[in-house]
């Protein structure tokens, strides 16, 4: 018999606040706790969300009534915390990335295999409309064979939350140690994984105590990192992670997806599909299908493009591309908040449904590793002056 979830949310920072009510409101969740090493943060959550506090992560691991952990701690702690939770018999939802070490990604896969527990990495961009469109259109054969694509996460460091910027030991994390907002979009769309990568970096020149040796815990000096990734299907992807860039929104997007028979291209709010003909190409503007519905309502306004570039309508507004996924959401989510291109509700429903039913979600440990590890190796390539490097792969999810 399936057992409802008692979830402990670990990390009460700026990001986790978007998910507390989604866990509380899911029909497969019985109770939600919160935990943070800074007591005042947990107290803030207790008052705002009417949840109880658990003092330490170690207490969570010992509590038999808690069968699921949602990790929203600092990025480099995701892997170690996930491994401890799985070893303690807990299902795990982890914010991205999976880990900052290849061996930890491998260990998480091994633990999921051994325990049968549910692990999910909450990559928002899997449900971004541009990636969903390319994924669906490619599967339908419209593009032909995949040959080349581009995806990126362009998020200037000045736009990050205050809590993140305050911890200078962690603020200067190598961009490719947080790779999945770019890798997941293109790899999910192309239905493939990375075999090799070569990458270069931009040595930061601001001297403001972020990307400098002796300041951050990685001695990282690169604020932007750029890569070419060779995929298993024979195509190539250009994938970027940039933190010093004069740009705002959309921060994560597929800018190009090319096949032997068709292509997708994007800029600002315009999404174009081309399909090869005997004479040239047939061009179709698919913007109304991909853009959030509320964005399309305003498309004829004079300041439309500037509003798009400043992240208007790209948080909790659904897109027509997401309509099929919306149908499976629980009724209780209708009045709840959403976020990141309306992806949050899909992610939490994925995890809660999978854990309750004893299954693995779509962004399972195997996919999480395939989205995370190419970035970790890409940073190594950056540090080696662009050396082409093999990317470890731990296979597909077992289906037995």
VOGU-3710 file (C-alpha; in Angstrom, 3 decimals, decimal comma):
1> xxxxxxxxxx> 0,000/0,000/0,000  1,341/3,449/-0,929  2,331/5,681/1,964  1,727/9,418/1,968  4,797/11,622/2,222  6,096/13,457/5,243  8,550/15,920/3,749  11,392/17,771/5,439  12,535/20,834/3,493  16,243/21,437/4,126
11> xxxxxxxxxx> 17,352/25,032/3,569  15,063/27,998/4,185  16,598/30,497/1,790  15,280/32,650/-1,024  14,473/29,779/-3,394  12,797/27,170/-1,183  10,020/29,592/-0,255  8,503/29,010/-3,704  7,933/25,315/-2,966  6,651/25,019/0,617
21> xxxxxxxxxx> 2,988/25,511/-0,273  3,315/23,220/-3,296  4,472/20,394/-1,035  1,829/21,251/1,562  -0,902/21,386/-1,051  -0,131/18,116/-2,819  -2,680/15,335/-2,145  0,090/12,763/-1,625  1,753/14,801/1,142  0,633/14,428/4,754
31> xxxxxxxxxx> 2,933/16,880/6,542  5,800/19,294/5,831  8,651/20,297/8,137  11,446/22,831/7,571  15,066/22,881/8,705  17,929/25,377/8,472  21,213/25,733/10,340  20,299/29,414/10,799  17,390/29,210/13,219  15,981/32,628/12,344
41> xxxxxxxxxx> 15,433/31,535/8,738  13,511/28,462/9,843  11,468/30,621/12,215  10,588/32,911/9,327  9,279/29,943/7,368  7,374/28,650/10,401  5,507/31,939/10,739  4,897/32,447/7,023  3,917/28,915/6,034  2,592/27,505/9,343
51> xxxxxxxxxx> 4,992/24,575/9,403  6,932/22,946/12,218  10,728/23,152/12,537  13,207/20,309/12,869  16,432/21,587/14,396  19,038/19,553/12,517  19,504/17,493/9,370  20,774/14,650/11,570  17,436/14,601/13,391  15,627/14,341/10,068
61> xxxxxxxxxx> 17,689/11,295/9,135  16,773/9,563/12,413  13,044/10,297/12,262  11,169/7,253/10,939  8,018/9,258/10,258  9,858/11,432/7,722  10,119/9,539/4,443  11,103/12,336/2,052  13,661/15,145/2,033  13,635/18,219/-0,230
71> xxxxxxxxxx> 17,110/19,751/-0,476  17,428/23,500/-1,027  20,785/24,016/0,698  23,908/25,554/-0,859  24,643/24,085/-4,254  27,853/22,250/-3,374  26,061/20,488/-0,498  23,349/18,865/-2,621  25,306/15,696/-3,370  26,470/14,923/0,189
81> xxxxxxxxxx> 23,026/15,661/1,682  21,253/13,536/-0,942  23,545/10,576/-0,299  22,985/10,758/3,463  19,220/10,983/2,987  19,103/7,989/0,647  21,257/5,970/3,048  18,750/6,823/5,794  15,852/5,508/3,698  14,408/8,833/2,503
91> xxxxxxxxxx> 13,118/9,751/-0,936  15,021/12,782/-2,232  14,002/15,875/-4,142  17,059/18,020/-4,841  17,291/21,485/-6,272  19,897/21,738/-9,011  22,622/20,754/-9,466  22,795/17,078/-8,537  26,325/17,522/-7,187  29,599/19,289/-7,867
101> xxxxxxxxxx> 31,520/15,997/-8,058  31,250/13,222/-10,647  31,783/10,486/-8,073  28,885/11,782/-5,987  26,584/11,626/-9,020  27,649/8,017/-9,533  27,097/7,190/-5,860  23,578/8,634/-5,889  22,708/6,426/-8,871  24,093/3,394/-7,055
111> xxxxxxxxxx> 22,077/4,218/-3,928  18,862/4,609/-5,931  19,532/1,250/-7,602  20,175/-0,459/-4,269  17,378/1,099/-2,236  14,652/1,552/-4,836  13,980/4,982/-3,360  12,839/7,907/-5,503  15,409/10,552/-6,427  14,583/13,634/-8,462
121> xxxxxxxxxx> 16,561/16,705/-9,477  14,222/19,669/-9,841  15,442/21,134/-13,116  12,949/23,863/-13,979  14,102/24,214/-17,588  12,911/20,729/-18,496  9,451/22,292/-18,531  10,401/25,573/-20,186  8,166/25,982/-23,254  11,064/26,394/-25,725
131> xxxxxxxxxx> 12,619/23,110/-24,628  9,243/21,371/-24,579  8,516/22,599/-28,091  11,853/21,428/-29,472  11,514/18,096/-27,659  8,027/17,445/-29,066  8,800/18,682/-32,576  12,020/16,660/-32,778  10,220/13,523/-31,589  7,620/14,055/-34,305
141> xxxxxxxxxx> 10,409/13,989/-36,922  9,929/17,563/-38,149  13,596/18,463/-37,697  14,998/15,269/-39,168  18,302/14,209/-37,582  19,733/16,578/-34,964  22,931/18,297/-36,123  23,470/21,404/-33,970  21,866/23,395/-31,181  22,508/26,226/-28,745
151> xxxxxxxxxx> 21,337/26,695/-25,169  22,467/28,989/-22,404  21,873/30,256/-18,899  22,710/33,968/-18,922  22,226/35,316/-15,393  24,303/38,313/-14,388  25,678/37,996/-10,857  24,245/41,404/-9,901  20,725/39,979/-10,306  21,237/37,124/-7,807
161> xxxxxxxxxx> 19,489/37,098/-4,388  21,121/38,987/-1,514  21,595/35,809/0,546  23,600/34,235/-2,258  25,753/37,315/-2,802  26,466/37,657/0,926  28,375/34,363/1,140  31,514/35,216/-0,823  33,002/31,765/-0,149  30,254/30,296/-2,304
171> xxxxxxxxxx> 29,177/33,152/-4,614  32,104/32,600/-6,990  31,154/29,012/-7,829  32,381/28,044/-11,332  29,494/28,683/-13,749  29,693/25,144/-15,110  29,238/23,761/-11,598  25,654/24,988/-12,042  25,124/23,728/-15,596  21,700/22,176/-15,810
181> xxxxxxxxxx> 19,668/25,272/-16,728  21,467/25,110/-20,074  22,388/21,428/-20,546  18,968/20,031/-19,646  17,154/22,133/-22,241  19,192/21,009/-25,229  19,843/17,425/-24,129  16,181/16,765/-23,333  15,157/18,268/-26,673  17,743/16,257/-28,642
191> xxxxxxxxxx> 17,052/13,096/-26,615  20,766/12,445/-26,217  23,727/12,760/-23,855  27,231/14,194/-24,006  30,259/12,147/-25,078  32,965/14,834/-25,239  33,335/18,492/-24,313  35,772/21,329/-24,964  35,339/24,631/-23,155  36,839/28,061/-22,576
201> xxxxxxxxxx> 36,270/30,657/-19,886  36,266/34,392/-19,389  38,689/35,432/-16,638  36,735/37,908/-14,551  38,072/41,466/-14,553  35,833/43,211/-11,999  38,016/42,581/-8,912  35,044/42,801/-6,562  35,810/39,792/-4,366  33,738/37,174/-6,173
211> xxxxxxxxxx> 35,656/35,427/-8,968  39,135/35,574/-7,476  41,719/33,158/-6,128  41,777/32,967/-2,354  38,232/34,321/-2,091  35,825/31,590/-3,163  36,330/28,011/-2,028  37,183/26,793/-5,537  39,765/29,522/-6,272  37,654/30,084/-9,367
221> xxxxxxxxxx> 38,521/33,056/-11,573  35,991/32,460/-14,371  32,660/34,310/-14,423  31,609/33,046/-17,863  32,190/29,605/-19,390  31,437/28,476/-22,949  31,489/24,963/-24,402  31,030/22,733/-27,417  29,563/19,363/-26,542  29,599/16,324/-28,830
231> xxxxxxxxxx> 26,407/14,314/-28,331  25,884/10,587/-28,622  23,516/11,095/-31,576  26,305/12,701/-33,625  25,151/16,289/-33,223  26,948/19,125/-31,459  25,619/21,590/-28,878  27,047/24,974/-27,921  26,247/25,417/-24,231  27,037/28,558/-22,183
241> xxxxxxxxxx> 26,878/29,490/-18,493  27,459/33,238/-17,987  27,427/35,397/-14,819  28,909/38,666/-16,145  26,688/39,621/-19,030  24,614/42,654/-20,021  21,396/40,721/-20,298  18,429/39,695/-18,150  15,639/37,635/-19,681  14,815/35,020/-20,605
251> xxxxxxxxxx> 17,835/33,804/-18,647  17,562/30,168/-19,758  16,616/29,366/-23,318  17,241/27,323/-26,438  18,334/29,889/-29,009  18,749/27,434/-31,891  17,945/23,823/-32,727  18,930/22,579/-36,173  18,177/19,306/-37,899  18,666/17,919/-41,380
261> xxxxxxxxxx> 15,074/18,806/-42,354  14,090/21,742/-40,183  15,159/24,253/-37,562  14,006/26,349/-34,604  15,387/29,817/-33,834  14,597/32,237/-31,015  15,299/35,830/-29,962  13,564/37,955/-27,292  9,965/36,805/-27,849  10,070/35,513/-31,410
271> xxxxxxxxxx> 10,148/31,772/-32,052  10,553/30,626/-35,651  10,235/27,206/-37,261  11,730/26,539/-40,686  11,079/23,382/-42,694  13,101/22,507/-45,768  11,331/22,442/-49,153  12,560/21,801/-52,691  12,774/25,534/-53,315  14,053/26,698/-49,913
281> xxxxxxxxxx> 12,234/26,658/-46,580  8,762/27,178/-45,221  8,859/29,611/-42,288  6,268/29,540/-39,493  6,135/31,926/-36,553  5,293/29,701/-33,557  5,647/32,440/-30,931  2,007/32,301/-29,812  2,377/28,569/-29,162  5,507/28,911/-27,022
291> xxxxxxxxxx> 5,267/32,259/-25,220  3,283/32,490/-21,966  -0,364/33,268/-22,665  -0,231/36,532/-20,722  2,819/37,618/-22,731  0,973/37,129/-26,010  -1,892/39,318/-24,767  0,547/42,268/-24,631  2,519/41,600/-27,830  1,234/44,661/-29,727
301> xxxxxxxxxx> 2,173/47,141/-26,997  4,991/49,605/-27,666  7,101/48,491/-24,695  6,498/44,762/-25,237  10,049/43,751/-26,150  11,576/45,762/-23,317  9,176/44,179/-20,835  10,113/40,726/-22,125  13,804/41,580/-21,726  13,086/42,537/-18,099
311> xxxxxxxxxx> 11,436/39,247/-17,165  7,794/40,251/-17,418  5,325/37,320/-17,754  8,079/34,680/-17,413  7,437/33,549/-13,860  4,027/32,050/-13,161  2,198/32,325/-16,508  1,471/29,103/-18,388  2,191/28,662/-22,095  -0,025/26,871/-24,632
321> xxxxxxxxxx> 2,892/24,457/-25,015  2,287/23,325/-21,426  -1,444/22,647/-21,714  -1,199/18,839/-21,808  0,965/18,829/-18,681  -1,461/21,143/-16,872  -4,198/18,511/-17,145  -2,433/16,132/-14,744  -1,890/18,697/-11,972  -3,925/18,202/-8,783
331> xxxxxxxxxx> -6,991/20,370/-8,303  -5,408/21,784/-5,138  -2,734/23,544/-7,236  -5,155/25,837/-9,049  -4,826/28,663/-6,531  -1,187/28,064/-5,551  1,885/29,978/-6,654  4,114/28,870/-9,503  7,479/29,988/-10,877  10,263/29,709/-13,446
341> xxxxxxxxxx> 8,103/29,654/-16,556  5,342/27,948/-14,531  7,509/24,858/-14,044  7,401/24,540/-10,244  4,017/22,836/-10,080  5,034/20,224/-12,663  8,232/19,427/-10,757  6,662/18,954/-7,334  3,817/16,914/-8,792  6,386/14,732/-10,592
351> xxxxxxxxxx> 8,264/14,045/-7,379  5,304/13,545/-5,050  3,522/11,258/-7,504  6,631/9,173/-8,170  7,597/8,813/-4,492  4,043/7,968/-3,448  3,727/5,364/-6,207  7,200/3,902/-5,668  8,471/4,958/-9,099  11,235/7,108/-10,583
361> xxxxxxxxxx> 10,316/10,538/-12,031  11,190/11,829/-15,474  14,232/13,738/-14,145  15,573/10,720/-12,291  19,099/10,114/-11,008  20,354/8,895/-14,378  19,071/11,941/-16,255  20,237/14,241/-13,475  23,759/12,862/-13,901  23,613/13,319/-17,674
371> xxxxxxxxxx> 22,561/16,943/-17,219  25,098/17,689/-14,452  28,330/15,868/-15,315  28,983/17,545/-18,707  29,236/20,871/-16,884  31,654/19,517/-14,289  33,917/18,177/-17,024  33,517/21,379/-19,046  34,973/23,371/-16,141  37,945/20,999/-16,093
381> xxxxxxxxxx> 38,389/21,706/-19,806  38,306/25,443/-19,112  41,065/25,047/-16,524  43,110/23,062/-19,058  42,901/25,705/-21,763  40,104/24,147/-23,799  41,282/20,541/-23,846  38,753/18,120/-25,360  37,672/15,737/-22,612  35,613/12,545/-22,384
391> xxxxxxxxxx> 32,430/12,846/-20,338  31,641/9,884/-18,030  28,210/8,370/-18,533  26,399/5,991/-16,193  23,738/4,811/-18,602  19,973/4,888/-18,728  17,645/4,162/-15,855  17,123/0,464/-15,226  13,680/-0,578/-16,432  13,640/-4,095/-15,027
//
